[in-house]
Amino acid sequence: MIRAPAFWFRRDSWLGAALSPLSAIGTAITARRVARPGWRAPVPVICCGNVTVGGAGKTTLVLDLAQRLRKRGCAVHILLRGYKGASRGVHRVQPDDTAAMVGDEALLLAEIAPTWTGADRAASAAAAVAARATVLLMDDGLQNPSLCKDLSFLVIDGATGFGNNRVLPAGPLREPVEAGAARCQAAVLIGPDATGIAVPLPILRADLVQGPEIEALRGQRVLAFAGIARPEKFFQPLEAAGAEVVDKVPFPDHHFYTRRELEGLLDRARALDAVPVTTPKDAVRLPPDIRAQVRVVGVSVAWADGAALDTLLNSVIK
């Protein structure tokens, strides 16, 4: 994904208004698509989706839910499209798969639970059920009607919210907020609410907390690089945690690094007497020899009200 245009986050933008007729066409097409009937799996299906493009925190949420479900004794399998992966059809992620084959998110998720990629979520779900899954967990797919959901979370980034509240290409929305919310049982707001979120759903609040590896970087000079939807979501917490971030290098979301780019980053870090640091999502896209020279700082979800989340999970997990 390329960088989101600035006018997507300005409600008074003339460009957003000018593109609104195109948004109306896209809205109608999406509405017709999501109205199609889907396959009802014989096991519960939980979806973590959003109504904006990129960067809401769905994958981090899926990782958290997968761990919670496993602690309950569930045989949870994860389904996702496998964005930017070359694999086609239904594919169960294997230990020797690469990000180029299945996408970076799939590799991260497969470390926690069996993971399947494929555009046809119903076909992936059927394969997972045949492999003895007792719960299916979807990373994205709120706008994919091929598989019926039993519990859907509308994931919202607290910093950017819904932008200018317009649908593509006039804004960052895949569909109107009300339309997406109507197919969800709760919203998950990740991070402080900077835009005044209002949705007709119960809102579960959560924050992203950096992993214990941040402790070793306190007071150290750091060169941070990230190819995620909003690289500042990685850079800012590093600084807040006490690392001296002397250089920040953003790349497009899911960026596949060239050897020259990576060697340039390592040379730059050495010149600055800094430690190169990146995200887990970026780390799985690095060659092993480069990966060994880069520190990785992950994040986890901290819930404001874990009991409310458990109540929702209890509604579908018997």
C-alpha positions, -999 to +999 in steps of 0.1 A: +000+000+000+013+035-009+011+064+015-025+076+021-031+110+006-033+139+030-068+149+019-082+116+031-079+131+066-093+165+059-131+169+060-129+203+043-109+191+013-123+201-021-107+171-037-126+147-014-158+164-023-149+163-060-143+126-060-175+118-041-195+108-072-169+080-078-173+070-041-210+066-046-203+040-074-179+021-052-203+021-023-231+006-044-208-021-058-196-030-023-232-031-009-243-055-036-212-077-030-216-080+007-253-088+004-245-122-013-251-153+008-221-171+022-212-205+034-221-213+070-192-232+086-200-259+112-177-241+137-177-205+150-162-179+127-147-147+143-137-118+120-114-089+128-121-064+100-123-027+094-139-002+071-107+017+063-078+007+041-046-004+060-031+002+094-060-004+119-042-031+139-062-061+127-032-086+126-021-076+162-056-082+174-059-115+156-026-126+173-041-117+207-074-134+201-057-166+188-037-168+220-068-163+241-087-190+222-059-215+224-058-210+262-095-219+262-086-252+245-098-242+211-082-256+179-081-221+163-072-218+126-065-184+110-078-173+076-065-144+055-060-135+019-022-134+020-017-099+007+012-096-018+019-133-016+023-152-049+005-183-037-029-189-053-058-209-042-062-224-007-028-228+010-018-238+045+012-218+055+043-240+060+075-235+080+096-230+048+072-205+032+084-170+025+068-136+027+070-135-011+049-166-013+022-160+014+026-124+026+043-111+058+012-112+080+006-149+073+041-158+085+035-139+118+001-155+123+014-190+115+038-188+145+007-188+167-018-211+150-024-230+118-029-204+091-045-205+057-042-180+028-066-177-001-090-152-016-119-176-013-125-176+025-152-202+023-128-227+006-101-219+031-126-224+059-137-258+046-100-269+044-094-257+080-125-275+092-113-307+075-080-302+093-100-303+126-103-266+134-129-259+161-128-221+157-120-200+126-104-166+131-104-142+101-077-114+097-097-090+075-127-101+054-154-079+067-163-070+031-159-106+019-194-123+020-183-159+010-181-170+046-207-163+073-194-147+105-207-154+140-188-126+157-173-096+139-151-069+154-148-035+137-112-025+143-105+012+145-072+031+147-076+057+174-052+081+159-068+084+124-103+071+130-123+072+098-104+100+082-126+124+063-155+098+065-156+094+027-154+062+007-126+055-017-113+073-037-126+104-019-114+090+015-100+060+032-133+041+037-140+008+020-176+013+027-197+037+048-191+033+085-228+026+093-229-002+067-198-020+080-209-015+116-243-031+109-225-064+103-204-062+135-212-070+172-185-047+187-159-022+178-123-024+190-107+011+193-069+007+194-050+036+209-063+070+223-093+084+204-080+114+186-109+120+162-141+115+183-152+081+172-189+075+171-203+041+160-235+023+169-217-005+186-203-013+220-167-001+220-138-021+235-108+000+241-073-013+238-037+000+235-006-014+218+022-022+243+057-028+231+074-061+238+100-067+265+128-063+239+124-025+241+141-026+275+175-033+259+171-002+237+164+024+264+191+051+261+206+036+230+209+053+196+185+037+172+179+038+134+143+027+130+128+016+098+094+002+090+073-008+060+038-007+076+007+014+069+016+040+094+053+039+103+050+066+129+030+040+150+064+022+153+087+053+156+068+072+182+066+045+209+103+038+205+110+074+215+084+073+242+100+042+257+134+060+260+153+050+228+172+078+211+158+075+176+185+093+155+170+083+121+135+072+110+132+055+076+096+048+064+087+025+036+054+016+020+032-010+036+043-046+029+074-032+011+098-059-002+133-047+005+160-049-020+195-060-010+208-025-018+182-008+004+190-031+033+228-027+030+223+010+028+203+010+061+230-010+078+257+013+065+237+043+077+232+028+111+270+021+115+277+057+104+254+070+131+266+045+157+231+033+160+212+000+163+190-008+134+155-017+146+123-028+129+089-045+134+082-082+133+062-077+102+092-062+085+116-088+099+099-117+081+107-099+048+144-097+055+171-122+043+184-143+073+219-127+073+203-092+074+178-102+099+206-113+123+219-077+123+186-060+131+168-058+164+130-065+163+105-048+187+070-062+187+037-051+202+009-068+220-027-057+229-035-044+264-073-043+270-090-017+291-118-043+299-108-078+293-140-091+308-161-074+282-141-091+255-145-125+272-183-120+273-183-115+235-162-146+230-184-166+253-214-157+231-199-179+203-175-202+220-194-228+240 
